[in-house]
Amino acid sequence: MHSVHSRAIGYKEVIAVIKTFKLINVIFFILLLLTVLISLIFVLFARKNNFSFISASGKAEMPVLVIDAGHGGEDGGAVSLSGVYESEINLDIALRMAALSDLTGIEYTMTRENNNIAYPDSAKTVASRKKYDQKKRVEQINEINNAVLISIHQNFYPHKAPHGPQSFYAANAGSDSLAELVQGAINLSVCPGNRRIAMPVAKDVYLFKNVSCPAVLVECGFISNPEEAELLGTEAYRLKIAAALTCAYLQYLDTND
């Protein structure tokens, strides 16, 4: 069972986060920090005044963000031009998003916190192990009351030209609005000029066919594009993505009050 986190990180971790930004990102960081602080004030005010979200059953409960680092274990996903596995990039962004969630008081859980996945002895092939992992993630997510899923991935294309982050949404209610917020946050703060828009996720994506909560898949960039792959290889850029996703989720909470 994966635990649900809701706590603040220490000042040393916050400073470490700030130091990962280069000088050219100072303005972005200031604007982002203001957004996060305003959202944090909203969350704290809501809790102090006993405001809450209402589930379909009528039980008051806060949403739980499920941060899903795509792939993992023996499923490395796509491979960048420099030989970095997608699963490693996904996990790094997910952990940064978890740290920001700690900072802002977001209740969250993760489908994985490292690249190790325990497979049963019956799963003999990579395909069967991947299938087992996906089923376990679906079970974990569907067991959480009032879950909201953000699944982190990287895109790949045979040609090097395609670029730009894009969000995709499940058919479940609330997924499209969250995806639009995610796309807007990324286009504004991470990839200005990006013309990609939120789109429905492909119908054959197992995780998104089987979860029952609002769910968004985020392709953070094309690791087949040399320039974008280089950016995704830096801590600063990964943090910007994590921050944009966190802010989009806070906006989603605000609009679903």
C-alpha positions as CSV (number, residue, x, y, z in Angstrom):
1,M,0.0,0.0,0.0
2,H,1.4,3.4,-1.0
3,S,1.0,6.1,1.7
4,V,-0.6,9.4,1.2
5,H,1.7,12.3,1.9
6,S,0.7,15.7,3.3
7,R,3.6,17.6,4.9
8,A,6.0,20.5,4.4
9,I,9.6,20.1,3.6
10,G,12.4,21.8,5.5
11,Y,14.1,25.1,4.5
12,K,17.2,23.3,3.3
13,E,15.2,21.4,0.7
14,V,13.5,24.6,-0.4
15,I,16.8,26.3,-0.8
16,A,18.1,23.4,-2.8
17,V,15.1,23.7,-5.1
18,I,15.7,27.5,-5.6
19,K,19.4,26.9,-6.3
20,T,18.7,24.7,-9.3
21,F,17.4,27.8,-11.2
22,K,19.8,29.7,-13.3
23,L,19.8,33.5,-13.4
24,I,17.8,33.5,-16.6
25,N,14.9,31.8,-14.8
26,V,14.7,34.2,-11.8
27,I,11.7,36.1,-13.2
28,F,9.9,32.9,-14.0
29,F,10.6,31.6,-10.5
30,I,9.3,34.8,-8.8
31,L,6.1,34.6,-10.8
32,L,5.8,30.9,-10.1
33,L,6.5,31.4,-6.4
34,L,3.7,34.0,-6.1
35,T,1.3,31.6,-7.8
36,V,2.3,28.8,-5.4
37,L,2.0,31.1,-2.4
38,I,-1.4,32.3,-3.4
39,S,-2.6,28.7,-4.0
40,L,-1.1,27.7,-0.6
41,I,-3.0,30.5,1.2
42,F,-6.2,29.2,-0.5
43,V,-5.6,25.7,0.7
44,L,-4.8,26.7,4.2
45,F,-7.8,29.1,4.4
46,A,-10.0,26.3,3.1
47,R,-8.8,23.9,5.8
48,K,-9.0,26.4,8.6
49,N,-12.6,27.2,7.7
50,N,-13.5,23.5,7.2
51,F,-14.1,23.9,3.5
52,S,-13.8,20.6,1.7
53,F,-14.5,18.7,-1.5
54,I,-17.5,16.4,-1.7
55,S,-17.3,13.0,-3.2
56,A,-20.1,11.4,-5.2
57,S,-21.1,9.5,-2.0
58,G,-21.6,12.7,-0.1
59,K,-18.6,12.2,2.1
60,A,-16.4,15.2,2.6
61,E,-12.8,14.6,1.6
62,M,-9.8,16.3,0.0
63,P,-8.7,15.1,-3.4
64,V,-5.5,13.0,-3.5
65,L,-3.0,13.7,-6.3
66,V,-1.6,10.5,-7.7
67,I,1.8,11.2,-9.3
68,D,2.6,8.5,-11.8
69,A,6.1,8.3,-13.1
70,G,5.5,6.4,-16.3
71,H,7.3,3.1,-17.0
72,G,9.9,1.9,-14.5
73,G,11.5,-1.4,-13.6
74,E,12.3,-3.5,-16.7
75,D,10.1,-1.2,-18.8
76,G,12.5,1.7,-19.5
77,G,10.2,3.3,-22.1
78,A,11.7,5.3,-25.0
79,V,15.4,6.1,-25.1
80,S,16.8,9.6,-25.7
81,L,19.5,10.3,-28.3
82,S,22.1,10.4,-25.5
83,G,21.0,7.0,-24.2
84,V,18.8,8.1,-21.2
85,Y,15.8,6.0,-20.5
86,E,12.4,7.8,-20.4
87,S,11.6,6.1,-17.1
88,E,14.5,7.9,-15.4
89,I,13.4,11.3,-16.7
90,N,9.8,10.6,-15.7
91,L,10.8,9.6,-12.1
92,D,13.0,12.7,-11.7
93,I,10.1,15.0,-12.6
94,A,7.7,13.1,-10.5
95,L,10.0,13.3,-7.4
96,R,10.4,17.1,-7.9
97,M,6.6,17.4,-8.2
98,A,6.3,15.4,-4.9
99,A,8.7,17.8,-3.2
100,L,6.6,20.8,-4.4
101,S,3.5,19.1,-3.3
102,D,5.0,18.7,0.2
103,L,5.8,22.4,0.1
104,T,2.3,23.5,-0.8
105,G,0.4,21.0,1.4
106,I,-1.0,18.9,-1.4
107,E,-2.2,15.5,-0.4
108,Y,-0.5,13.1,-2.8
109,T,0.8,9.6,-3.4
110,M,3.1,8.1,-6.0
111,T,2.8,4.9,-8.0
112,R,6.6,4.5,-7.7
113,E,9.4,6.3,-5.9
114,N,12.3,4.6,-7.6
115,N,13.1,2.4,-10.6
116,N,12.8,-0.9,-8.7
117,I,9.6,-2.8,-9.2
118,A,8.9,-6.2,-7.5
119,Y,7.5,-8.6,-10.0
120,P,5.9,-12.0,-9.2
121,D,7.7,-15.2,-10.2
122,S,4.9,-15.9,-12.6
123,A,5.8,-12.9,-14.7
124,K,8.6,-14.4,-16.9
125,T,8.8,-11.9,-19.8
126,V,9.1,-8.2,-20.0
127,A,5.7,-8.0,-21.5
128,S,4.0,-9.9,-18.7
129,R,5.9,-7.8,-16.1
130,K,4.8,-4.6,-17.7
131,K,1.2,-5.9,-17.7
132,Y,1.5,-6.8,-14.1
133,D,2.8,-3.4,-13.2
134,Q,0.0,-1.6,-15.1
135,K,-2.6,-3.7,-13.3
136,K,-1.1,-2.9,-9.9
137,R,-1.1,0.8,-10.7
138,V,-4.8,0.7,-11.7
139,E,-5.6,-1.1,-8.5
140,Q,-3.7,1.4,-6.4
141,I,-5.3,4.4,-8.1
142,N,-8.9,3.0,-7.9
143,E,-8.5,2.2,-4.2
144,I,-8.0,5.9,-3.4
145,N,-11.0,8.0,-2.6
146,N,-11.2,11.2,-4.7
147,A,-8.0,10.5,-6.6
148,V,-6.7,12.8,-9.4
149,L,-4.1,11.2,-11.7
150,I,-1.2,13.0,-13.4
151,S,0.9,10.5,-15.4
152,I,4.3,11.8,-16.5
153,H,5.9,10.6,-19.8
154,Q,8.2,11.7,-22.6
155,N,7.4,11.6,-26.3
156,F,9.4,10.0,-29.1
157,Y,9.1,10.1,-32.9
158,P,11.2,8.5,-35.6
159,H,12.1,12.0,-37.0
160,K,13.9,14.6,-35.0
161,A,11.7,17.6,-35.9
162,P,8.6,17.2,-33.7
163,H,8.9,19.0,-30.4
164,G,6.7,20.5,-27.6
165,P,5.0,19.2,-24.5
166,Q,1.4,18.0,-24.7
167,S,-1.3,16.9,-22.3
168,F,-3.9,14.1,-23.0
169,Y,-7.0,13.4,-21.0
170,A,-9.1,10.4,-20.1
171,A,-12.8,10.1,-20.8
172,N,-13.6,10.5,-17.0
173,A,-15.3,13.7,-15.9
174,G,-12.8,16.5,-14.9
175,S,-10.0,15.1,-17.0
176,D,-10.3,17.5,-19.9
177,S,-10.4,20.6,-17.7
178,L,-7.3,19.4,-15.8
179,A,-5.5,18.7,-19.1
180,E,-6.3,22.2,-20.4
181,L,-4.9,23.8,-17.2
182,V,-1.8,21.6,-17.5
183,Q,-1.3,22.6,-21.2
184,G,-1.8,26.2,-20.4
185,A,0.7,26.2,-17.5
186,I,3.3,24.5,-19.6
187,N,2.8,26.7,-22.7
188,L,3.0,29.8,-20.6
189,S,6.0,29.0,-18.3
190,V,7.9,26.2,-19.8
191,C,7.6,26.3,-23.6
192,P,6.4,29.7,-24.8
193,G,5.2,29.5,-28.4
194,N,4.2,25.9,-28.1
195,R,1.1,25.4,-30.2
196,R,0.1,22.0,-28.9
197,I,-3.3,21.7,-27.2
198,A,-4.9,19.2,-24.8
199,M,-6.2,16.2,-26.6
200,P,-8.1,13.0,-25.7
201,V,-5.7,10.1,-24.8
202,A,-5.5,7.2,-27.2
203,K,-8.3,4.6,-26.4
204,D,-5.8,1.7,-26.2
205,V,-3.8,3.1,-23.2
206,Y,-4.5,0.5,-20.5
207,L,-4.0,2.7,-17.5
208,F,-6.4,5.4,-18.8
209,K,-9.1,2.9,-19.9
210,N,-9.3,1.4,-16.4
211,V,-8.9,4.1,-13.8
212,S,-12.1,5.7,-12.6
213,C,-10.8,9.2,-11.6
214,P,-9.9,12.4,-13.5
215,A,-6.7,11.5,-15.3
216,V,-4.2,13.3,-17.4
217,L,-1.1,12.0,-19.3
218,V,1.6,14.6,-19.9
219,E,4.1,14.1,-22.6
220,C,6.7,16.6,-21.3
221,G,8.7,16.7,-24.5
222,F,10.2,14.8,-27.4
223,I,13.4,13.0,-26.3
224,S,13.9,12.3,-30.1
225,N,14.4,16.0,-30.6
226,P,18.0,17.0,-29.9
227,E,17.2,20.5,-28.5
228,E,14.4,19.3,-26.3
229,A,16.2,16.2,-25.2
230,E,19.1,18.4,-24.0
231,L,16.7,20.6,-22.0
232,L,15.1,17.5,-20.4
233,G,18.5,16.5,-19.4
234,T,18.9,19.5,-17.1
235,E,17.6,19.8,-13.5
236,A,16.3,23.3,-14.0
237,Y,14.1,22.4,-16.9
238,R,12.7,19.3,-15.2
239,L,11.9,21.5,-12.1
240,K,10.1,24.0,-14.3
241,I,7.9,21.2,-15.7
242,A,7.2,19.9,-12.2
243,A,6.4,23.3,-11.0
244,A,4.0,24.0,-13.9
245,L,2.2,20.7,-13.3
246,T,1.9,21.5,-9.6
247,C,0.5,24.9,-10.3
248,A,-2.0,23.5,-12.8
249,Y,-3.2,21.0,-10.2
250,L,-3.6,23.8,-7.6
251,Q,-5.6,25.7,-10.2
252,Y,-7.7,22.6,-10.7
253,L,-8.4,22.4,-7.0
254,D,-9.4,26.0,-6.9
255,T,-11.8,25.7,-9.9
256,N,-13.4,22.5,-8.3
257,D,-14.0,24.1,-4.9
